[in-house]
Amino acid sequence: QVQLVESGGGLVQAGGSLRLSCAASGFILDFAAIGWIRQAPGKEREGVSCISMSDGSTYEADSVKGRFIISRDIAKNTVYLQMNSLKPEDTAVYYCAADRLYYSTAHTMCVTADRRDFGSWGQGTQVTVSS
């Protein structure tokens, strides 16, 4: 089974930036989509940003649109999340997940992230934004 390893989380002041990385032990093109899912204490899981492996199309949740950018490096089997203009409400554990459902897309993966088990998850990385 492909393993996903996240890195890049940390503590940052509001308005700052962080870049998360998700490195896969196998080929990311074997998946339909890969995404970043976050969970804050007391809140539901949220699909933040996802990317389709077939064509590189992306989806961003309204809460992060215009601030977060997802990208991929196929040669490195890595997916990135550039987070800019961070807000205290972005504080959460961020997980990288990979969706094998063959017809899944970036949009499908992210909007169903609150109720699906994608099968492949990273260990999570904490992002804390101070005010």
Contact map, one row per residue, 1 for C-alpha under 8 A:
11100000000000000000000000000000000000000000000000000000000000000000000000000000000000000000000000000000000000000000000100000000000
11110000000000000000000111000000000000000000000000000000000000000000000000000000000000000000000000000000000000000000000100000000000
11111000000000000000000111000000000000000000000000000000000000000000000000000000000000000000000000000000000000000000000111000000000
01111100000000000000011110000000000000000000000000000000000000000000000000000000000000000000000110000000000000000000000111100000000
00111110000000000000111100000000000000000000000000000000000000000000000000000000000000000000000100000000000000000000000001100000000
00011111000000000001111000000000000000000000000000000000000000000000000000000000000000000000001100000000000000000000000001111000000
00001111100000000001110000000000000000000000000000000000000000000000000000000000000000000000000000000000000000000000000000001000000
00000111110000000111100000000000000000000000000000000000000000000000000000000000000000000000000000000000000000000000000000001000000
00000011111000000111000000000000000000000000000000000000000000000000000000000000000000000000000000000000000000000000000000001111000
00000001111100000100000000000000000000000000000000000000000000000000000000000000000000000000000000000000000000000000000000001111000
00000000111110000000000000000000000000000000000000000000000000000000000000000000000000000000000000000000000000000000000000000011110
00000000011111011100000000000000000000000000000000000000000000000000000000000000000000000000000000000000000000000000000000000011110
00000000001111110000000000000000000000000000000000000000000000000000000000000000000001000000000000000000000000000000000000000000111
00000000000111110000000000000000000000000000000000000000000000000000000000000000000011110000000000000000000000000000000000000000111
00000000000011111000000000000000000000000000000000000000000000000000000000000000000111100000000000000000000000000000000000000000000
00000000000111111100000000000000000000000000000000000000000000000000000000000000000111000000000000000000000000000000000000000000000
00000000000100111110000000000000000000000000000000000000000000000000000000000000011111000000000000000000000000000000000000000000000
00000001110100011111000000000000000000000000000000000000000000000000000000000000011100000000000000000000000000000000000000000000000
00000001100000001111100000000000000000000000000000000000000000000000000000000001111000000000000000000000000000000000000000000000000
00000111100000000111110000000000000000000000000000000000000000000000000000000001111000000000000000000000000000000000000000000000000
00001111000000000011111000000000000000000000000000000000000000000000000000000111100000000000000000000000000000000000000000000000000
00011110000000000001111100000000000000000000000000000000000000000000000000000111000000000000000100000000000000000000000001000000000
00011100000000000000111110000000000000000000000000000000000000000000000000011110000000000000000000000000000000000000000000000000000
01111000000000000000011111110000000000000000000000000000000000000000000000001100000000000000000000000000000000000000000000000000000
01110000000000000000001111100000000000000000000000000000000000000000000000001000000000000000000000000000000000000000000000000000000
01100000000000000000000111110000000000000000000000000000000000000000000000001000000000000000000000000000000000000000000000000000000
00000000000000000000000111111110000000000000000000000000000000000000000001001000000000000000000000000000000000000000000000000000000
00000000000000000000000101111110010000000000000000001000000000000000000001001100000000000000000000000000000000000000000000000000000
00000000000000000000000000111111000000000000000000001100000000000000000001000000000000000000000000000000000000000000000000000000000
00000000000000000000000000111111000000000000000000000000000000000000000000000000000000000000000000010000000000000000000000000000000
00000000000000000000000000111111110000000000000000001000000000000000000000000000000000000000000001111100000000000000000000000000000
00000000000000000000000000001111110000000000000000011100000000000000000000000000000000000000000001111111100000000000000000000000000
00000000000000000000000000000011111000000000000001111100000000000000000000000000000000000000000001110001110010000000000000000000000
00000000000000000000000000010011111100000000000001111000000000000000000000000010000000000000000111100000010010000000000000000000000
00000000000000000000000000000000111110000000001111100000000000000000000000000000000000000000000111000000010011000000000000000000000
00000000000000000000000000000000011111000000001111000000000000000000000000000000100000000000011110000000000000000000000000000000000
00000000000000000000000000000000001111100000111110000000000000000000000000000000000000000000011110000000000001001000000000000000000
00000000000000000000000000000000000111110000111100000000000000000000000000000000000000000001111000000000000000000000000000000000000
00000000000000000000000000000000000011111011110000000000000000000000000000000000000000000001110000000000000000000000000000000000000
00000000000000000000000000000000000001111111100000000000000000000000000000000000000000000011100000000000000000000000000000000000000
00000000000000000000000000000000000000111110000000000000000000000000000000000000000000000001000000000000000000000000000000000000000
00000000000000000000000000000000000000011111000000000000000000000000000000000000000000000000000000000000000000000000000000000000000
00000000000000000000000000000000000000111111100000000000000000000000000000000000000000000000000000000000000000000000000000000000000
00000000000000000000000000000000000000110111110000000000000000000000000000000000000000000000000000000000000000000100000000000000000
00000000000000000000000000000000000011110011111000000000000000000000000000000000000000000000000000000000000000001100000000000000000
00000000000000000000000000000000000011100001111100000000000000000000000000000000000000000000000000000000000001001100000000000000000
00000000000000000000000000000000001111000000111111000000000010000000000000000000000000000000000000000000000011111100000000000000000
00000000000000000000000000000000001111000000011111000000000110110000000000000000000000000000000000000000000001000000000000000000000
00000000000000000000000000000000001110000000001111100000011110000001110000000000100000000000000000000000010001000000000000000000000
00000000000000000000000000000000111100000000001111110000011100000000010000000000000000000000000000000000011011000000000000000000000
00000000000000000000000000000000111000000000000011111001111000000000011000000000000000000000000000000000110000000000000000000000000
00000000000000000000000000000001110000000000000001111111110000000000000000000000000000000000000000000001110000000000000000000000000
00000000000000000000000000011011110000000000000000111111100000000000000000000000000000000000000000000000000000000000000000000000000
00000000000000000000000000001001100000000000000000011111000000000000000000000000000000000000000000000000000000000000000000000000000
00000000000000000000000000000000000000000000000000011111100000000000000000000000000000000000000000000000000000000000000000000000000
00000000000000000000000000000000000000000000000000111111110000000000001100000000000000000000000000000000000000000000000000000000000
00000000000000000000000000000000000000000000000000111011111000000000000000000000000000000000000000000000010000000000000000000000000
00000000000000000000000000000000000000000000000011110001111100000000010000000000000000000000000000000000011000000000000000000000000
00000000000000000000000000000000000000000000000011100000111110000000000000000000000000000000000000000000011001000000000000000000000
00000000000000000000000000000000000000000000000111000000011111011001100000000000000000000000000000000000000001000000000000000000000
00000000000000000000000000000000000000000000001110000000001111111000000000000000000000000000000000000000000001000000000000000000000
00000000000000000000000000000000000000000000000000000000000111111000000000000000000000000000000000000000000000000000000000000000000
00000000000000000000000000000000000000000000000100000000000011111000000000000000000000000000000000000000000000000000000000000000000
00000000000000000000000000000000000000000000000100000000000111111111000000000000000000000000000000000000000000000000000000000000000
00000000000000000000000000000000000000000000000000000000000111111111000000000000000000000000000000000000000000000000000000000000000
00000000000000000000000000000000000000000000000000000000000000011111100000000000000000000000000000000000000000000000000000000000000
00000000000000000000000000000000000000000000000000000000000000011111100000000000001111000000000000000000000000000000000000000000000
00000000000000000000000000000000000000000000000010000000000100011111110000000000111100000000000000000000000000000000000000000000000
00000000000000000000000000000000000000000000000010000000000100000111111000000000111000000000000000000000000000000000000000000000000
00000000000000000000000000000000000000000000000011100000010000000001111100000011110000000000000000000000000000000000000000000000000
00000000000000000000000000000000000000000000000000100001000000000000111110000011100000000000000000000000000000000000000000000000000
00000000000000000000000000000000000000000000000000000001000000000000011111001111000000000000000000000000000000000000000000000000000
00000000000000000000000000000000000000000000000000000000000000000000001111111110000000000000000000000000000000000000000000000000000
00000000000000000000000000111000000000000000000000000000000000000000000111111100000000000000000000000000000000000000000000000000000
00000000000000000000000000000000000000000000000000000000000000000000000011111100000000000000000000000000000000000000000000000000000
00000000000000000000001000000000000000000000000000000000000000000000000011111100000000000000000000000000000000000000000000000000000
00000000000000000000001111110000000000000000000000000000000000000000000111111110000000000000000000000000000000000000000000000000000
00000000000000000000111100010000000000000000000000000000000000000000000111111111000000000000000000000000000000000000000000000000000
00000000000000000000111000000000010000000000000000000000000000000000011110001111100000000000000000000000000000000000000000000000000
00000000000000000011110000000000000000000000000000000000000000000000011100000111110000000000000000000000000000000000000000000000000
00000000000000000011100000000000000100000000000010000000000000000001111000000011111000000000000000000000000000000000000000000000000
00000000000000001111000000000000000000000000000000000000000000000001110000000001111100000000000000000000000000000000000000000000000
00000000000000001111000000000000000000000000000000000000000000000011100000000000111111000000000000000000000000000000000000000000000
00000000000000111100000000000000000000000000000000000000000000000011000000000000011111000000000000000000000000000000000000000000000
00000000000001111000000000000000000000000000000000000000000000000010000000000000001111100000000000000000000000000000000000000000000
00000000000011111000000000000000000000000000000000000000000000000010000000000000001111110100000000000000000000000000000000000000100
00000000000001100000000000000000000000000000000000000000000000000000000000000000000011111110000000000000000000000000000000000000111
00000000000001000000000000000000000000000000000000000000000000000000000000000000000001111110000000000000000000000000000000000001111
00000000000000000000000000000000000000000000000000000000000000000000000000000000000000111110000000000000000000000000000000000000100
00000000000000000000000000000000000000000000000000000000000000000000000000000000000001111111000000000000000000000000000000000011100
00000000000000000000000000000000000000010000000000000000000000000000000000000000000000111111100000000000000000000000000000000111100
00000000000000000000000000000000000001111000000000000000000000000000000000000000000000000111110000000000000000000000000000000111000
00000000000000000000000000000000000001110000000000000000000000000000000000000000000000000011111000000000000000000000000000011110000
00000000000000000000000000000000000111100000000000000000000000000000000000000000000000000001111100000000000000000000000000011110000
00000100000000000000000000000000000111000000000000000000000000000000000000000000000000000000111110000000000000000000000011111000000
00011100000000000000010000000000011110000000000000000000000000000000000000000000000000000000011111000000000000000000000011010000000
00010000000000000000000000000000011110000000000000000000000000000000000000000000000000000000001111100000000000000000011111000000000
00000000000000000000000000000011111000000000000000000000000000000000000000000000000000000000000111110000000000000000011110000000000
00000000000000000000000000000011110000000000000000000000000000000000000000000000000000000000000011111001000010000000011100000000000
00000000000000000000000000000111100000000000000000000000000000000000000000000000000000000000000001111101000000000000010000000000000
00000000000000000000000000000011000000000000000000000000000000000000000000000000000000000000000000111111000000000000000000000000000
00000000000000000000000000000011000000000000000000000000000000000000000000000000000000000000000000011111000000000000000000000000000
00000000000000000000000000000001000000000000000000000000000000000000000000000000000000000000000000001111100000000000000000000000000
00000000000000000000000000000001100000000000000000010000000000000000000000000000000000000000000000111111111110000000000000000000000
00000000000000000000000000000001100000000000000000110000000000000000000000000000000000000000000000000011111110000000000000000000000
00000000000000000000000000000000111000000000000011110000111000000000000000000000000000000000000000000001111111000000000000000000000
00000000000000000000000000000000000000000000000001000000011000000000000000000000000000000000000000000001111111100000000000000000000
00000000000000000000000000000000000000000000000000000000000000000000000000000000000000000000000000000001111111110000000000000000000
00000000000000000000000000000000111000000000001001000000000000000000000000000000000000000000000000100001111111111000000000000000000
00000000000000000000000000000000001010000000011111000000001110000000000000000000000000000000000000000000011111111000000000000000000
00000000000000000000000000000000000000000000001000000000000000000000000000000000000000000000000000000000001111111100000000000000000
00000000000000000000000000000000000000000000001000000000000000000000000000000000000000000000000000000000000111111111000000000000000
00000000000000000000000000000000000010000000111000000000000000000000000000000000000000000000000000000000000011111111100000000000000
00000000000000000000000000000000000000000001111000000000000000000000000000000000000000000000000000000000000000111111000000000000000
00000000000000000000000000000000000000000000000000000000000000000000000000000000000000000000000000000000000000011111100000000000000
00000000000000000000000000000000000000000000000000000000000000000000000000000000000000000000000000000000000000011111110000000000000
00000000000000000000000000000000000000000000000000000000000000000000000000000000000000000000000000000000000000001011111000000000000
00000000000000000000000000000000000000000000000000000000000000000000000000000000000000000000000011110000000000000001111110000000000
00000000000000000000000000000000000000000000000000000000000000000000000000000000000000000000000011100000000000000000111110000000000
11110000000000000000000000000000000000000000000000000000000000000000000000000000000000000000000011100000000000000000011111000000000
00110000000000000000000000000000000000000000000000000000000000000000000000000000000000000000001111000000000000000000011111100000000
00111100000000000000010000000000000000000000000000000000000000000000000000000000000000000000001110000000000000000000000111110000000
00011100000000000000000000000000000000000000000000000000000000000000000000000000000000000000001000000000000000000000000011111000000
00000100000000000000000000000000000000000000000000000000000000000000000000000000000000000000111100000000000000000000000001111100000
00000111110000000000000000000000000000000000000000000000000000000000000000000000000000000000111000000000000000000000000000111110000
00000000110000000000000000000000000000000000000000000000000000000000000000000000000000000011110000000000000000000000000000011111000
00000000111100000000000000000000000000000000000000000000000000000000000000000000000000000111110000000000000000000000000000001111100
00000000111100000000000000000000000000000000000000000000000000000000000000000000000000010111000000000000000000000000000000000111110
00000000001111000000000000000000000000000000000000000000000000000000000000000000000001111110000000000000000000000000000000000011111
00000000001111000000000000000000000000000000000000000000000000000000000000000000000000110000000000000000000000000000000000000001111
00000000000011000000000000000000000000000000000000000000000000000000000000000000000000110000000000000000000000000000000000000000111
